[in-house]
Structure formats: C-alpha cells, structure tokens
Amino acid sequence: MGDPAPVTAAERVQVMDVLRGVALFGVLLVNLTGFASAPIMATEQQLLSLGTAPFDFTLAALIEWLAADKANTMFAFLFGVGFYLQMQRLEQRGADFVRLYQRRLTVLLIIGVIHMFFIWTWDILHLYALAGFLLLALRRLGNRGLLALGVVLGMFGRTVQKVASEMGSASLQLGDSRGYTDADVLLRQQISGRGDYFGIVSNFYDWVFIDYIASGLIVGWLTYALGRFLIGAWVGRHGWIARAAEFAPGWKRVARWSLPAGLILEGIATLLNESSRLPDWEHREMMGEVLHLAAVPVLATGYVSALVAWFNTKSGARFLSPFAWVGRMALTNYLTQSFAIGFVLFGIGPGLAQAGRIGTCALTGVVVVFYLLQMAFSRWWLGRYAYGPAEWLWRAFTYGERPPMKLSSGPFC
C-alpha cells in the first residue's frame, strides 16, 4: 500500500488555485449582494428608499449578468477537476483512493452541515459532499458518458430544481410565502437587530427545512452541482488543466467563441428577466430562464478558458498569481466570507445590522475591500504555513494524522 499523504505545494496546479481565487471573489460578490437583497434580508421598499437605489439596481443587474451562477459553476467545475487529479495521484501511489475520498467527503459534509445551520444558511459544502459521493460512484464512466451526463445535468439541473420546488410547494400547500414575504423579512431583521443569535439560527433552520429540504429543492441543486462536477472530471481526465501551458492555444480558441457568446446570451436573458423597459408578454420570463440556462455554462467556460489562456502569458501570470493565494486557502476563505456577510448584515455581537439599510453599490465596495484583505492575509499565512487552518483540519481528519503545518520550503509566490 502506497503513502496516502496530502498533496504537497510542489504538486499543486497553480492555475487551479488562480481559478479558485477568482471564483471565490465572484461567490462573495453574489452571496453578499444577493442575500442583502429582496426578499431575503431586505424588502423592495427598503431598497427603493435608499439614495443610491438607481445605481444599486443597475449594478445588481450587472452582477446578475456577469457573476450570478457563473462563479459557483466555476467553483463546482474545479471540484470535478480536483477530484480526478486526486484520484490519479493517489492511485499512482497505490493508495486506497475510494476509502480516503469517502472520508474526505464525510468530513466536508460535517463541516457543511455545521456551517449551514449555525453560520451561513446558503452553504454549498454539504451539497458538494453529497454530489461528491455520486461523482465517486460514476468515476469509471467513459469519456463520452462523463461529458454527456455532465452536459445534460449541467444544462437542465436548474429545471429539475424548479420542478422540485414547485412540487414541494404544492404538497406542502405553502404557496409563494415560504419565508419570502415582507413580514418574514422584517421578522428576520427584528431578530437580528436585537442580537438574538439562537433566534436567527432557529428562524433560518425553519426556513431551510421548508424551502430547501422538505420542498425537494436540495435535489435540484444536487443535480446542478453534479453536472458541473462531471464536466470538470472530464476535463481533468484529459489533462487540459494540469498541463494548461501545453494546451494554452486551445484554451485561447475556446475563449474566442465562448466568452462573447456567453456574454450575449446572458445579456439578453438578464434584460428579459430584469428590465422594466421591455414590453411584457406571456412567455417572456420563460424565455429568459431558457436563455439563462444555456448561457451560464457557456459564459463560465469563457471565463475559465480566458483565464487559463491569460495566465500562460507573462502579463497574465503577474496579474493573476495573487488570486492563487486565496485559492490555495479556498475552504478557509470561503468560511471566513460567511462571517463577513454576517458581520455586515446581522446585529449579532459586533455585527453592523445593515440589512435593509445598505445597497448593492456599498456592498460591492465591502466585497472588494474584504477580498483584498483575504488576499493579503492568505499571502502572509502561506509565507509561514503549508496549509490554511481549515485545510489543515480537513486533511488531518481525512488522513488520520496531523500533516506538518510549518512551511519547510520558501514562501509561496
């Protein structure tokens, strides 16, 4: 039996860390602005009363166009790529990959469930762990099977999600309320404003159970994630990320068509879904959803291919390398972002309780500042330690031993 040790710094694929870092910026931007919007933590009237309202709604539409669903698509895709690379390395060492990866996913599931119920209700870690078990079962599919199933699930996972949600609503006789009325929003603000941590946890628990679990919505999101995992595993199997420099011309060709095509398709979808200046007609919303469904994977492909191609140039490597600092500590930084969101929106402890009082423009500024702080902290930490704090714990529980924390070689750069 070979040595099942964690991946060393020398074995890392830096372009993957760069892509993770860029995706994490998009995830933070979408999560903070989305959670602070109506009808989650603010009412429509509260947002309209802000002095920055016209700019806020314009910027929100831009974020919807450029980042919403694309950042998490990139992140899920990279999970699939990473899965294949880990399988390849561990099997080459003669290690029991299935047993180790099952332990890895179990630890991630535990972290995700704790995170979802006690820190951040929009957690994706539990979902990635569940989808990861399915990916593990499908790992021996041929190339055509991986790609075909990934495309089908990736393109239509959202449809499954919506059908599951509607069926759940009907069976539970919940109509459209399910925690999204103005009264629900104001109640969350009230509980948060008085600093009642357990009250807000209980409120979100009830909401998550009804809107996410009991309604069947989790099945749709699971399908959505698995499709992206499978496509990532297919790309990983071909070595197009691990040997990105070798395939840089191909990535550039893909970017030339996927980036403009995705931007155009998603731009039209955003206009159909968001613009008040377009005439309304019976199937406008459905057409917008269909275009969005097609545009998200195309635009995410454009982002990945453009970033990979650019990273393999001198200017791209200089500009993008700092994102790798955040990407190498992706789990730590993702969890830290949750506390930042809570600090800005909730009144728990030292929280600012800005829900309903802050618009998209100000929140975007918060995102930029906090992400730069994460970048600086990640650079400082990785100059001294081999793993981020959460990454170290994840590896320790996965491998059953404590990996060396202190950096044995020079600082990461």
C-alpha positions as CSV (number, residue, x, y, z in Angstrom):
1,M,0.0,0.0,0.0
2,G,1.4,3.4,-1.0
3,D,1.7,6.5,1.1
4,P,-1.6,8.4,1.1
5,A,-0.1,11.7,2.0
6,P,-1.7,15.1,1.2
7,V,-0.7,17.0,-1.9
8,T,2.4,19.0,-1.4
9,A,2.9,22.6,-2.6
10,A,5.2,21.3,-5.4
11,E,2.4,19.1,-6.7
12,R,-0.2,21.8,-6.8
13,V,-1.5,23.1,-10.2
14,Q,-1.2,26.8,-9.8
15,V,-3.7,27.7,-12.4
16,M,-6.4,25.8,-10.5
17,D,-5.6,27.9,-7.4
18,V,-5.9,31.1,-9.5
19,L,-9.3,29.9,-10.9
20,R,-10.5,29.1,-7.4
21,G,-9.4,32.5,-6.2
22,V,-11.2,34.3,-8.9
23,A,-14.3,32.1,-8.4
24,L,-14.3,32.9,-4.6
25,F,-14.4,36.7,-5.4
26,G,-17.5,36.0,-7.5
27,V,-19.0,33.8,-4.9
28,L,-18.6,36.5,-2.2
29,L,-20.0,39.2,-4.5
30,V,-23.1,37.2,-5.4
31,N,-23.7,35.9,-1.9
32,L,-23.4,39.2,-0.1
33,T,-25.3,41.3,-2.6
34,G,-27.9,38.6,-3.2
35,F,-28.5,37.8,0.5
36,A,-28.9,41.5,1.3
37,S,-31.5,42.0,-1.5
38,A,-35.2,41.5,-1.6
39,P,-36.9,39.3,-0.5
40,I,-34.1,37.7,1.7
41,M,-32.8,40.3,4.2
42,A,-34.4,43.5,2.8
43,T,-37.8,44.4,1.4
44,E,-38.2,46.0,-2.0
45,Q,-39.5,49.2,-0.4
46,Q,-36.4,49.5,1.9
47,L,-34.1,49.2,-1.1
48,L,-36.1,51.7,-3.2
49,S,-35.9,54.2,-0.3
50,L,-32.1,54.3,-0.4
51,G,-30.4,57.3,-2.0
52,T,-28.3,55.0,-4.2
53,A,-31.3,53.0,-5.4
54,P,-31.0,53.8,-9.1
55,F,-27.3,52.8,-9.1
56,D,-27.9,49.8,-6.9
57,F,-30.4,48.3,-9.2
58,T,-28.2,48.9,-12.3
59,L,-25.2,47.3,-10.6
60,A,-27.3,44.4,-9.4
61,A,-28.4,43.7,-13.0
62,L,-24.7,43.8,-14.0
63,I,-23.8,41.3,-11.3
64,E,-26.7,39.1,-12.4
65,W,-25.3,39.3,-15.9
66,L,-21.6,38.7,-15.2
67,A,-21.4,36.7,-12.0
68,A,-24.6,35.1,-10.8
69,D,-24.4,31.3,-11.2
70,K,-21.1,31.6,-13.2
71,A,-18.9,31.9,-10.1
72,N,-20.5,28.8,-8.4
73,T,-20.3,27.0,-11.8
74,M,-16.5,27.7,-12.0
75,F,-16.1,26.5,-8.4
76,A,-18.1,23.3,-9.0
77,F,-16.2,22.6,-12.2
78,L,-12.9,22.9,-10.4
79,F,-14.1,20.5,-7.7
80,G,-14.6,17.9,-10.5
81,V,-11.1,18.7,-11.9
82,G,-9.6,18.3,-8.5
83,F,-11.4,15.0,-7.9
84,Y,-9.8,13.5,-11.0
85,L,-6.3,14.8,-10.2
86,Q,-6.5,13.4,-6.6
87,M,-7.7,10.1,-7.9
88,Q,-4.9,9.9,-10.4
89,R,-2.2,10.8,-7.9
90,L,-3.4,8.5,-5.1
91,E,-3.9,5.5,-7.4
92,Q,-0.4,6.1,-8.8
93,R,0.9,5.9,-5.2
94,G,-1.1,2.7,-4.7
95,A,-3.3,4.3,-2.0
96,D,-6.9,3.3,-1.4
97,F,-8.5,6.3,-3.1
98,V,-12.1,5.3,-2.6
99,R,-11.7,4.9,1.2
100,L,-9.7,8.2,1.5
101,Y,-12.1,10.2,-0.6
102,Q,-15.1,8.8,1.2
103,R,-13.5,10.1,4.5
104,R,-12.7,13.4,2.8
105,L,-16.3,13.9,1.7
106,T,-17.6,12.8,5.1
107,V,-15.5,15.4,6.8
108,L,-16.6,18.0,4.3
109,L,-20.3,17.1,4.8
110,I,-19.9,17.5,8.6
111,I,-18.3,20.9,8.1
112,G,-21.0,21.9,5.6
113,V,-23.9,20.9,7.9
114,I,-22.5,22.8,10.8
115,H,-21.8,25.8,8.6
116,M,-25.3,25.7,7.1
117,F,-27.2,25.6,10.3
118,F,-25.1,27.7,12.6
119,I,-23.2,30.2,10.4
120,W,-24.4,30.6,6.7
121,T,-27.6,29.2,5.5
122,W,-26.6,29.3,1.8
123,D,-23.8,26.9,2.4
124,I,-22.5,24.8,-0.6
125,L,-20.1,22.5,1.2
126,H,-22.8,19.9,2.3
127,L,-24.0,20.0,-1.3
128,Y,-20.6,19.4,-2.7
129,A,-20.0,16.5,-0.3
130,L,-23.3,14.8,-1.3
131,A,-22.7,15.4,-5.0
132,G,-19.1,14.1,-4.5
133,F,-20.4,10.7,-3.3
134,L,-22.3,10.5,-6.6
135,L,-19.3,11.5,-8.6
136,L,-17.3,8.8,-6.8
137,A,-19.8,6.2,-7.9
138,L,-19.6,7.5,-11.5
139,R,-15.8,7.8,-11.7
140,R,-15.4,4.9,-14.1
141,L,-17.7,6.2,-16.8
142,G,-16.1,6.6,-20.2
143,N,-15.2,10.0,-21.6
144,R,-18.4,10.2,-23.7
145,G,-20.5,9.2,-20.7
146,L,-18.9,11.7,-18.4
147,L,-19.4,14.5,-20.9
148,A,-22.9,13.6,-22.0
149,L,-24.2,13.1,-18.4
150,G,-22.4,16.3,-17.3
151,V,-23.9,18.4,-20.0
152,V,-27.4,17.1,-19.5
153,L,-27.3,17.6,-15.8
154,G,-25.4,20.9,-16.1
155,M,-27.9,22.3,-18.6
156,F,-31.1,21.0,-17.0
157,G,-30.3,20.8,-13.3
158,R,-31.9,24.1,-12.7
159,T,-35.1,22.9,-14.4
160,V,-35.1,19.9,-12.1
161,Q,-34.6,22.3,-9.2
162,K,-37.6,24.4,-10.2
163,V,-39.9,21.4,-10.8
164,A,-38.9,20.0,-7.4
165,S,-39.5,23.4,-5.7
166,E,-43.0,23.7,-7.3
167,M,-43.9,20.2,-6.4
168,G,-42.8,20.7,-2.9
169,S,-44.7,23.9,-2.6
170,A,-47.9,22.2,-3.8
171,S,-47.5,19.2,-1.5
172,L,-46.8,21.5,1.5
173,Q,-49.5,23.9,0.5
174,L,-47.1,26.8,1.0
175,G,-47.9,28.9,-2.0
176,D,-45.3,31.6,-2.6
177,S,-44.6,32.6,1.0
178,R,-42.0,30.1,2.3
179,G,-40.1,32.8,4.1
180,Y,-40.1,35.4,1.3
181,T,-42.9,37.8,2.3
182,D,-42.1,41.3,3.7
183,A,-43.4,40.1,7.1
184,D,-40.8,37.3,7.0
185,V,-38.0,39.7,6.0
186,L,-38.9,42.2,8.7
187,L,-39.0,39.4,11.3
188,R,-35.5,38.3,10.4
189,Q,-34.3,41.9,10.7
190,Q,-36.0,42.3,14.0
191,I,-34.5,39.1,15.5
192,S,-31.1,40.1,14.1
193,G,-31.3,43.7,15.3
194,R,-31.8,42.6,18.9
195,G,-28.7,40.4,18.7
196,D,-30.6,37.1,19.2
197,Y,-28.2,34.6,17.8
198,F,-30.2,31.5,18.6
199,G,-33.4,33.2,17.5
200,I,-31.9,33.9,14.0
201,V,-30.5,30.4,13.8
202,S,-33.9,28.9,14.6
203,N,-35.6,31.2,12.1
204,F,-33.2,30.1,9.3
205,Y,-33.5,26.5,10.4
206,D,-37.2,26.6,9.8
207,W,-36.7,28.4,6.5
208,V,-34.1,26.0,5.3
209,F,-36.1,23.0,6.2
210,I,-39.3,24.2,4.5
211,D,-37.8,25.9,1.4
212,Y,-34.8,23.7,0.8
213,I,-35.2,20.2,2.3
214,A,-38.9,19.5,2.6
215,S,-39.7,21.1,-0.8
216,G,-37.1,18.9,-2.6
217,L,-35.1,21.9,-3.7
218,I,-32.0,20.1,-2.5
219,V,-32.4,17.5,-5.2
220,G,-32.4,20.1,-7.9
221,W,-29.2,21.8,-6.6
222,L,-27.6,18.4,-6.2
223,T,-28.3,17.7,-9.9
224,Y,-27.0,21.1,-10.8
225,A,-23.7,20.6,-8.9
226,L,-23.1,17.0,-10.1
227,G,-23.4,18.1,-13.8
228,R,-20.6,20.6,-13.3
229,F,-18.5,18.0,-11.3
230,L,-18.8,15.6,-14.2
231,I,-17.7,18.1,-16.8
232,G,-14.8,19.1,-14.5
233,A,-13.7,15.4,-14.1
234,W,-13.9,15.0,-17.9
235,V,-11.6,18.0,-18.4
236,G,-9.3,16.7,-15.7
237,R,-9.1,13.3,-17.3
238,H,-7.8,14.9,-20.5
239,G,-5.1,16.9,-18.6
240,W,-6.2,20.2,-20.0
241,I,-5.9,22.0,-16.7
242,A,-2.9,20.0,-15.2
243,R,-1.0,20.7,-18.4
244,A,-2.5,24.1,-19.1
245,A,0.6,25.6,-20.6
246,E,0.7,22.9,-23.2
247,F,-2.9,23.4,-24.2
248,A,-2.9,27.2,-23.9
249,P,-3.6,27.7,-27.6
250,G,-6.6,25.5,-27.4
251,W,-7.9,27.4,-24.3
252,K,-7.5,30.6,-26.3
253,R,-9.5,29.3,-29.2
254,V,-12.3,28.2,-26.8
255,A,-12.3,31.7,-25.2
256,R,-12.7,33.4,-28.5
257,W,-16.2,31.9,-29.1
258,S,-17.5,31.1,-25.6
259,L,-16.8,34.4,-23.9
260,P,-18.7,36.6,-26.4
261,A,-21.4,34.0,-27.0
262,G,-22.0,33.7,-23.2
263,L,-22.0,37.4,-22.6
264,I,-24.5,38.0,-25.4
265,L,-26.8,35.1,-24.4
266,E,-26.7,36.1,-20.7
267,G,-27.1,39.7,-21.5
268,I,-30.3,39.0,-23.4
269,A,-31.5,36.7,-20.6
270,T,-30.8,39.4,-18.0
271,L,-32.7,42.0,-19.9
272,L,-35.7,39.7,-20.3
273,N,-35.7,38.9,-16.6
274,E,-34.7,42.3,-15.1
275,S,-35.5,45.2,-17.5
276,S,-38.7,47.2,-16.8
277,R,-38.4,48.9,-20.2
278,L,-39.1,45.9,-22.3
279,P,-42.8,45.1,-23.1
280,D,-44.2,42.3,-21.0
281,W,-45.6,39.2,-22.7
282,E,-46.8,35.8,-21.7
283,H,-43.7,33.8,-22.2
284,R,-41.0,36.5,-21.5
285,E,-39.9,35.0,-18.1
286,M,-39.8,31.5,-19.5
287,M,-37.6,32.7,-22.5
288,G,-35.3,34.5,-20.1
289,E,-34.9,31.4,-18.0
290,V,-34.2,29.2,-21.0
291,L,-31.5,31.6,-22.3
292,H,-30.0,31.9,-18.8
293,L,-29.9,28.0,-18.6
294,A,-27.9,27.9,-21.8
295,A,-25.8,31.0,-21.2
296,V,-24.4,30.1,-17.7
297,P,-22.2,27.1,-18.7
298,V,-21.1,28.9,-21.9
299,L,-20.1,32.0,-20.1
300,A,-18.4,30.1,-17.3
301,T,-16.5,28.2,-20.0
302,G,-15.5,31.5,-21.4
303,Y,-14.2,32.8,-18.1
304,V,-12.2,29.6,-17.4
305,S,-10.7,29.4,-20.8
306,A,-9.8,33.1,-20.9
307,L,-8.2,33.0,-17.5
308,V,-6.2,29.9,-18.3
309,A,-5.0,31.3,-21.6
310,W,-4.1,34.7,-20.0
311,F,-2.4,33.1,-17.1
312,N,0.0,31.4,-19.5
313,T,1.3,34.8,-20.6
314,K,3.8,37.0,-18.7
315,S,1.3,39.8,-18.0
316,G,-1.4,37.3,-17.1
317,A,0.8,35.4,-14.7
318,R,1.8,38.7,-12.9
319,F,-1.7,39.9,-12.6
320,L,-3.4,36.7,-11.7
321,S,-0.9,35.0,-9.4
322,P,-2.1,36.8,-6.3
323,F,-5.5,35.1,-6.7
324,A,-3.7,31.8,-6.2
325,W,-3.0,32.9,-2.6
326,V,-6.8,33.0,-1.9
327,G,-7.4,29.8,-4.0
328,R,-4.8,27.8,-2.0
329,M,-6.9,28.5,1.1
330,A,-10.2,28.2,-0.6
331,L,-12.0,26.4,2.3
332,T,-10.7,28.8,4.9
333,N,-11.5,31.8,2.9
334,Y,-15.0,30.6,1.9
335,L,-15.8,30.0,5.6
336,T,-14.4,33.4,6.6
337,Q,-16.5,35.1,4.0
338,S,-19.6,33.8,5.8
339,F,-18.6,35.6,9.0
340,A,-18.0,38.8,6.9
341,I,-21.5,38.6,5.5
342,G,-22.9,38.0,8.9
343,F,-21.0,41.0,10.4
344,V,-22.3,43.4,7.7
345,L,-25.9,42.3,7.7
346,F,-26.7,41.0,11.2
347,G,-26.7,42.6,14.6
348,I,-25.2,39.6,16.4
349,G,-22.4,40.5,18.7
350,P,-20.4,43.3,17.0
351,G,-22.4,43.0,13.8
352,L,-23.4,46.2,11.9
353,A,-27.1,45.1,11.3
354,Q,-27.1,46.8,7.9
355,A,-29.8,44.5,6.3
356,G,-32.3,46.8,4.6
357,R,-30.1,49.8,5.0
358,I,-27.3,49.2,2.5
359,G,-27.5,48.9,-1.2
360,T,-25.6,46.9,-3.9
361,C,-23.0,49.7,-4.6
362,A,-21.9,49.9,-1.0
363,L,-21.9,46.2,-0.6
364,T,-19.7,45.8,-3.7
365,G,-17.2,48.1,-2.1
366,V,-17.3,46.0,1.0
367,V,-16.6,42.9,-1.1
368,V,-13.6,44.5,-2.9
369,V,-12.1,45.6,0.4
370,F,-12.7,42.4,2.2
371,Y,-11.4,40.3,-0.6
372,L,-8.2,42.3,-0.8
373,L,-7.8,41.7,3.0
374,Q,-8.3,38.0,2.3
375,M,-5.6,38.1,-0.4
376,A,-3.1,39.9,1.9
377,F,-3.8,37.5,4.8
378,S,-3.6,34.4,2.6
379,R,-0.2,35.6,1.3
380,W,1.1,36.3,4.8
381,W,-0.2,32.9,6.1
382,L,1.2,30.9,3.2
383,G,4.6,32.5,3.7
384,R,4.7,30.7,7.0
385,Y,2.5,27.7,6.9
386,A,1.9,24.8,4.4
387,Y,-1.9,24.8,4.7
388,G,-4.7,27.2,5.6
389,P,-6.3,26.5,9.1
390,A,-9.4,24.8,7.7
391,E,-7.4,22.9,5.0
392,W,-5.1,21.6,7.7
393,L,-8.1,20.3,9.8
394,W,-9.7,18.8,6.7
395,R,-6.5,16.9,5.8
396,A,-5.9,15.8,9.4
397,F,-9.3,14.2,9.7
398,T,-9.1,12.7,6.2
399,Y,-5.7,11.1,6.6
400,G,-5.9,10.3,10.3
401,E,-2.7,12.1,11.1
402,R,-1.5,15.7,11.5
403,P,0.3,17.0,8.4
404,P,3.2,19.3,9.1
405,M,1.9,22.8,9.5
406,K,5.1,24.8,9.4
407,L,6.4,25.7,5.9
408,S,9.6,23.7,5.2
409,S,10.5,25.5,2.0
410,G,10.5,29.1,1.0
411,P,7.3,31.3,1.0
412,F,4.7,30.8,-1.7
413,C,4.8,33.3,-4.5
